[in-house]
Amino acid sequence: MSIPALILFFAVIVLPFITGVIYSFTSWRGTYFAGGEGVLDSFVGFDNYINAFKNEKFLNAFGYTIKFTVVAVVAINIVALGLAMMITSLKRGGGIFRTIFFLPNLLGGLALGFIWQFIFQNVFSEVLFGANGLIHIPFLTNMLQDNTKALFALVILVTWQMAGYMMIIYITGLNNIPQDLYEAAQIDGASSFQQFRVITIPMLMPAITIVFFLTLANCFKLLDQNIALTDGNFNTRLLATQILRTTRDTAPPDYGLAQAQAVIFFVLIAAVTLIQLSLTKRREVELH
């Protein structure tokens, strides 16, 4: 029964991936191979990888992606856990709030990006925080025209989008914590913060492992929202956007270089997520 699924997986995932890795070592131009008629004739070794790390736009995108991912992962997890704890403490209306907070996750990346582009450019810059707005906060105006401001604008967007989904995972984890532990801690005189630190966080480690994995992977490979908000202008390209735009930056379009960047991108995501899973899983084992 699993043979058709394996064939499909190999045809759709494995074979294109292997082909992409091979092409990253060639002077592939999309419709032809420069220097020859086939893959072997256009083999350039590690030149594409060396050129990728010499490319200023790629290096800027690499650093910008790291900074964005760190800030976004922290923000998403804090907001998601806060929402989960708030909803689990409600005696009525919890289901309604779960639905409301989850809804942004159903919107597509481009649509969501254009919605927030309007909010940042019109609502934030003119109505709320502009010179003639309700509260004048310069940092929250023209956020899409500045490298640093755009990073936080993108964090706000992805937090609004992803926090509701991650909240559901945290709610499941919170509901699996035995209430007897909290009752015993209260009898012993433990404060709310002590209960959170000693009981909630350790017992939530399986959920934390899942949420950190999902947020890390999703933030690293973010594309649609980045394009919709800034289109990579003002040095705000994330790695996925940089790979997409490489063929436009080069003439003729250097698909071999773009593919080398994609392989580096894959290795980076794989390494970070595997390290994260290893650390959080080890923490789970220690707690048990």
C-alpha positions in Angstrom: 0.0 0.0 0.0 2.9 2.4 0.7 4.7 1.8 -2.7 2.6 4.4 -4.6 3.3 7.0 -1.9 7.0 6.2 -2.0 7.1 6.5 -5.8 5.3 9.8 -5.6 7.6 11.1 -2.9 10.6 10.1 -4.9 9.3 11.7 -8.1 8.1 14.9 -6.5 10.7 15.5 -3.7 13.8 13.3 -3.9 14.4 13.5 -7.7 14.0 17.3 -8.0 16.2 17.8 -4.9 19.0 15.6 -6.3 18.7 17.4 -9.7 18.9 20.8 -8.0 22.0 19.8 -6.1 23.6 18.6 -9.4 22.6 21.8 -11.2 24.2 23.9 -8.4 27.6 22.8 -9.6 27.0 23.9 -13.2 26.6 27.1 -15.2 22.9 26.4 -15.7 21.0 29.4 -17.3 17.5 28.0 -17.0 17.0 27.0 -20.6 20.5 26.0 -21.5 23.9 25.2 -20.0 26.6 27.8 -20.6 29.9 26.3 -21.9 28.4 23.1 -23.3 25.3 21.2 -24.3 24.9 19.1 -21.2 25.5 19.0 -17.4 29.0 17.6 -17.6 30.2 20.2 -20.1 29.0 23.1 -17.9 30.4 21.7 -14.6 32.0 24.6 -12.6 32.7 22.8 -9.3 32.2 24.9 -6.2 32.4 28.3 -8.1 28.7 28.9 -7.6 29.0 28.4 -3.8 32.1 30.6 -3.6 30.3 33.3 -5.6 27.3 33.0 -3.4 29.4 33.9 -0.3 31.0 36.7 -2.2 27.6 38.1 -3.2 26.9 41.1 -0.9 23.1 40.8 -1.4 23.2 37.1 -0.4 25.3 37.9 2.7 22.9 40.8 3.7 19.9 38.5 3.2 21.6 35.8 5.3 22.2 38.2 8.2 18.8 39.7 7.9 17.1 36.3 7.9 19.0 35.3 11.1 18.0 38.5 12.9 14.4 38.3 11.8 14.1 34.6 12.8 15.5 35.1 16.3 13.1 38.0 17.0 10.1 36.4 15.4 10.5 33.0 17.1 10.7 34.7 20.5 7.8 37.0 19.8 5.5 34.2 18.4 6.2 31.8 21.3 5.6 34.5 24.0 2.4 35.7 22.4 1.2 32.1 21.7 1.9 30.9 25.2 0.3 34.0 26.7 -2.9 33.5 24.6 -3.0 29.8 25.5 -2.7 30.5 29.2 -5.4 33.2 29.0 -7.8 31.0 27.1 -7.3 27.9 29.4 -8.1 30.2 32.4 -11.4 31.2 31.0 -14.5 29.4 32.2 -16.7 30.6 29.3 -16.1 31.6 25.7 -12.8 29.8 25.3 -13.9 28.2 22.0 -14.8 31.6 20.5 -11.5 33.2 21.4 -9.6 30.1 20.0 -11.4 30.6 16.7 -10.8 34.3 16.5 -7.0 34.0 17.3 -6.7 31.1 14.9 -8.3 32.8 11.9 -5.3 34.8 10.7 -3.5 31.6 10.0 -6.0 30.7 7.3 -5.0 33.7 5.2 -2.5 33.3 2.4 0.9 34.9 2.7 0.5 37.4 -0.2 -3.0 38.5 0.8 -1.9 38.9 4.4 1.2 40.9 3.4 -0.8 43.3 1.3 -3.3 43.8 4.1 -0.6 44.7 6.5 1.1 46.8 3.9 -2.0 49.0 3.9 -2.1 49.0 7.7 1.6 50.1 8.1 1.4 52.7 5.3 -2.0 54.2 6.1 -3.3 53.3 9.5 0.1 53.3 11.4 1.8 56.2 9.5 -1.2 58.5 9.1 -4.1 57.7 11.5 -2.4 56.3 14.6 1.2 57.3 15.0 1.9 60.0 12.4 2.6 63.6 13.1 -1.2 64.3 13.0 -2.2 60.9 14.4 -3.6 60.0 17.8 -0.2 59.2 19.3 2.9 60.4 17.7 5.4 57.6 17.7 8.0 58.1 14.9 9.3 54.5 15.0 5.9 53.2 14.0 5.6 55.4 11.0 6.9 54.6 7.5 8.0 51.2 8.7 8.4 49.7 5.3 10.9 52.2 4.1 13.6 51.4 6.7 15.7 48.3 7.1 15.3 48.0 10.9 11.6 49.2 11.0 10.7 46.7 8.3 12.2 43.8 10.3 9.8 44.6 13.2 6.9 45.2 10.8 7.5 41.7 9.4 7.7 40.3 13.0 4.4 41.9 13.8 2.9 40.4 10.7 4.1 36.8 11.2 3.3 36.9 15.0 -0.3 37.9 14.1 -0.5 35.2 11.6 1.3 32.3 13.4 0.5 32.9 17.1 -3.0 31.5 16.9 -1.9 28.2 15.4 0.9 27.8 17.9 -1.6 28.7 20.6 -3.6 25.6 19.8 -0.5 23.4 20.4 0.2 25.2 23.7 -3.4 24.8 24.8 -3.2 21.1 24.2 0.0 20.9 26.3 -1.5 23.0 29.1 -4.7 20.8 29.2 -2.4 17.7 29.6 -0.8 19.0 32.8 -2.4 17.4 35.9 -4.2 19.9 38.1 -3.0 18.0 41.1 0.5 19.4 40.6 -0.8 23.0 40.9 -3.0 22.2 43.9 0.0 20.6 45.7 2.2 23.6 44.8 -0.5 26.0 46.2 -0.6 24.1 49.4 3.2 24.4 49.7 2.9 28.1 49.3 4.3 28.4 45.8 3.6 31.7 44.0 2.1 31.9 40.5 5.5 32.6 39.0 7.1 29.6 40.8 4.3 27.3 39.6 4.9 28.6 36.0 8.6 28.1 36.3 8.6 24.7 38.1 5.5 23.1 36.7 4.2 24.7 33.6 7.4 25.1 31.6 8.8 21.7 32.3 5.5 19.9 31.6 5.1 21.9 28.4 8.5 20.9 26.9 6.9 18.5 24.3 4.7 21.3 23.1 7.6 23.8 23.2 9.7 21.4 21.0 7.0 21.3 18.4 6.3 25.0 18.4 10.0 26.0 18.2 10.5 23.6 15.3 7.5 25.0 13.4 8.3 28.6 14.0 12.0 28.2 13.2 11.3 26.4 9.9 8.5 28.8 8.9 10.4 32.0 9.7 13.6 30.8 7.9 11.7 30.0 4.7 9.3 33.0 4.7 8.8 34.4 1.2 5.3 35.7 0.3 5.0 38.1 3.2 8.5 39.6 2.6 7.6 40.2 -1.1 4.2 41.7 -0.3 5.5 44.1 2.4 8.7 45.5 0.9 9.6 43.3 -2.1 13.1 43.1 -0.6 13.7 46.9 -1.0 15.8 48.9 1.5 18.0 45.8 2.1 15.1 43.8 3.5 15.5 40.6 1.5 15.1 37.4 3.4 17.0 34.4 2.0 14.0 32.9 0.2 13.4 36.3 -1.6 17.1 36.6 -2.4 17.2 33.2 -4.1 14.1 34.1 -6.1 15.6 37.5 -7.2 19.0 36.2 -8.0 17.9 35.3 -11.6 16.7 38.8 -12.0 19.9 40.4 -10.6 22.1 38.5 -13.1 22.3 38.7 -16.9 21.9 36.2 -18.3 19.9 34.7 -15.4 22.3 32.6 -13.4 20.1 29.7 -12.2 23.2 27.7 -11.2 24.1 30.5 -8.6 20.5 30.6 -7.4 20.4 26.8 -7.0 23.7 27.0 -5.0 22.1 29.5 -2.7 19.1 27.3 -2.4 21.3 24.3 -1.3 23.0 26.6 1.3 19.6 27.6 2.4 18.5 24.0 2.8 21.6 23.1 4.8 21.1 26.1 7.1 17.5 25.3 7.9 18.3 21.6 8.4 21.2 22.3 10.7 19.3 24.9 12.8 16.2 22.8 13.2 18.1 19.6 14.0 20.1 21.4 16.7 17.0 22.9 18.1 15.2 19.5 18.2 18.2 17.9 19.8 18.4 20.5 22.5 14.7 20.6 23.3 14.4 16.8 23.2 17.3 16.5 25.6 15.6 18.9 27.9 12.5 16.7 27.8 14.6 13.7 28.7 16.3 15.5 31.6 12.9 16.6 33.0 11.6 13.1 32.9 
